[in-house]
């Protein structure tokens, strides 16, 4: 896992700290139409800062959630409300897993 | 080339109805979807199921597959009969360019060439697939940043059209202040796009390697700090390790086991850095020899009225 001198170094961005993305940025990154992102916001899957679509600001986490939503819809044939439920339950599972890990470490 | 038993992969009988196939696919897709499943090998299984579904859900492709006969066993060396697909016309429903790259050479040998020819003439393009991987880093890396070599296994088609898993190594800088559960996005490091399409992105999920003595909660780092009974009773100054280096801390006189000493801002760095907590544990010196026993007996005499279990009501 340590560094290999022969390879070029790549730097990425931390999704969670990437903020201030516009609707256009998210659409471009996910290769979808704005309508799709607007639907995700209306369903409550994404909660951007700002009131109007033009002033919406997303984070890197929103972008990641949007791509996961796309894949779930495409691969599992679930509708948007189903996707919203799946993501919410996945968040809960993730939080519970973290809790178990913390308890087991003690 | 290995024969693939699509019915076995889907867990359905050879005479299953289209509805049964659809149901089986949905069940397996939910179980192995890489965004949902944490099972090892889920992604490979999901792709296999997707390929089987691609054939069985399409009555034309399924009929052609059935024509190969029921005597083939999974894994058996397979070569398609020369005229196996005569009399069938594939409409290509659902067989998208983006998914095609992931199917096995078995699939390609049966259905691939016709589609390849059709696709070649059109100027088809699609963004490559995003890849996901987990990276284990040390807690210390979050304090100073680090370069880590990440190994990924990617399927690749060679000059003979065979699919082989290739190991791909990347040097990735782990930025200072990274926390477990965060994702690093490397633009253009996923699967290559088709045609003029851009490459997908690579997402790395960060996980901390369990540390022998530090615990991490969000930005904060905890250490169980053993102290002797006299250090706790009288107070003391001592060296304490932190992931950022050794620091000296002072313990106040009369400190109790379990009390937390906070070192502000010495947790995981960020614009609002976390804190470092030393949680006191009282460590007893070994007893057993006569000199030590004398000291413990003296203590018992000195603290006759001390009942450590007073809160338990006994």
Interface residues (C-beta under 8 A of the other chain):
Chain A: X1 X2 X3 X4 X7 X8 X9 X10 X11 X12 X13 X14 X15 X16 X17 X18 X29 X31 X60 X61 X64 X67 X68 X71 X72 X75 X76 X77 X86 X90 X94 X98 X102 X105 X106
Chain B: X26 X29 X30 X33 X35 X36 X46 X50 X127 X130 X136 X146 X147 X148 X149 X150 X169 X170 X171 X172 X173 X175 X178 X179 X181 X182 X183 X184 X185 X186 X187 X189 X201 X202 X203 X204 X210 X215 X217
